Amino acid sequence: MKTAKKLIDRKARQRRIRAKISGSSLKPRLAVYKSLSAIYAQVIDDSAGKTLASVNSLKIKKGAKSQQASEVGKLIAEAAKAVKIENVVFDRGGFPYVGRVKLLADAAREAGLKF
């Protein structure tokens, strides 16, 4: 099964990434997850085990998936600024840094997040 292999490979990449990075209260982790229909972003403080801000594209009905990813990037930057966070560590969640993941990251940077 090809999809099972893809999932196993992504989980292995995710473990390698998480072994190297973690979020703290000074520099939380911006975690990204994408499904076929939506993209999700969370700002997480791993030392406290809390999600500080989260946004997803489920309620954004207009535009293509790439436009929705850009909008989620802007919204997560605004939500992070609302809880006084400017610096984050980017966690792509094992997904390649292309397409919707890259658009979300670029939009978050343009909106003021630093990573």
Helices and strands as residue ranges (DSSP letters): H 2-20, E 29-34, E 39-45, E 50-56, H 65-82, E 89-91, H 100-110
